[in-house]
Amino acid sequence: MALSLVTAPTTEPVTVSEVKSHCKITSSDGEPAPTLITAALAAVPIAGNLENGTHRYLATFVTADGETDAGLACAAVTVTDKTANGKIELSAIPLGGSAVTARKIYRQFNSTGTFKLQSTISNNTATTATDNVANASLGADAPTTNTTSDPELLSWITAARQYCETFTHRALVSQTWDLAQDVFPNGFESLWIPKPPLVSVTSVSYVDQPGVTQTWSASLYTVDAPAGPWARQGRIVPTYLQIYPVTRAIENAVTVRFVAGYGAAASVPAPIKVAMKLLIGHWWVNREAGALVRASADILPFGVVELLYPFKAF
């Protein structure tokens, strides 16, 4: 028997905000704010939309869960005649860590008022840009708080879910898998589907004796899909007076594609979510594999196994 993931979950059982609350993570623990931008009048004088006066710039980093507070502001650049040289070139735009997906540039005019959004750079690679945006077209004020999470947090959430799924032999949020095995069961025996709770069987295909891949008609089998927090494995059985198809004697002749999981994150049992948060909190505090400290370390943080064990699908 072999299992392969077809479609991974699109959400996680716990959110970044839930983990941040559990771990007491504050804005100071998020992605660091950017360093300075370099700004200068366009190297080749050209008319532009920037007003005559001084202009200062700063940047923020954007991640999947938020935006950093504003970085340091650069020295002012003065436009004296926008009809002759009214554009400003930005360089050394800071790059963020692996969690950063975009940068936002904010501009202040004549050293008064707030910095307002000048543009969004939708990548984490470009280091230069040209500003030709009129004051009237500037956007929102630069943020004063950091709403990003620890850069490692998203990967820890995924790792904690995968650990809980491996320990319990369950699927948490909806995901699609292929189960491959050499033959169908004998007679009327059940074809058991791992990773409960089973939601549905998408298809059952097999290689027939001549070597042609066939799809077994869904009208010829029934699907038993127990539901609930402690649901056992689902199964496929032939309908009354039907038998399994005959397959060619090769490896992985039978493939069952199925959807498993509790559905949306809200339906995942609360004890499993608590176990995830305990694991993530442990990893957040202890960032290295480490060793025994005063002989007090456990294999897992206290309570994780106890919370997961009732859901273990043997």
C-alpha angles and dihedrals in degrees: 000000000000132000126204128180113238103175121015122215114279093210136031127237092243128038129229090248091053091052093046089053092048093048094040089236112176132196090269089066096059134089108314117252116257126265126239127313120218115230132185140156114275110283090228107049111239137158115264147166099258114114121242107267140061125320128194128186140203135169142219132201122235123208133174092274105036152316131284124239116264120289126223118306119241125231116283120269116206125218108199100174117013092190088065103030113003104149131084125209118217122204139167088041102181121253120219135214127281092282094058113103100170145005128223123211120209128193135202122201123218092347091281132112126005132322108259131201111274100171146334120235104207096207142050097234112064115093101178136058140160122233116216099146119131118231091247090060097054117117140210126346119268112265120256097199133056113240096174122105131230104296090239095052099089093051091047091054091053092044092050091051092049091049092051091047092050094047095047096034087230138122113234111191120022116292137156125236140179117223112200125189137161100244143005117257119271120272113323097342118136122262099221119215116212127218103051143235091067112206102181145329111243097190145337114215131176142175109247125215095272088054099255120136110238135183115230109229113250088223089069097059139039128222121222107200112175114202135203137073095296099034115159123226118300122233146199122227130176115256120252112306092003127116134198117274120260113252136200113263097253135115118277093007091154125059125183117190112200143166118229138176142080091278118238122020091257090065096055109108113263096234090059090051090050090051089052092051092048090053093047091047090051092051092046092055096037108044096173131060087247130174139251113310112202087336089287103114120108129203087251131014110277112274101021097100092040091054095046101039097079088058096050109127104212 
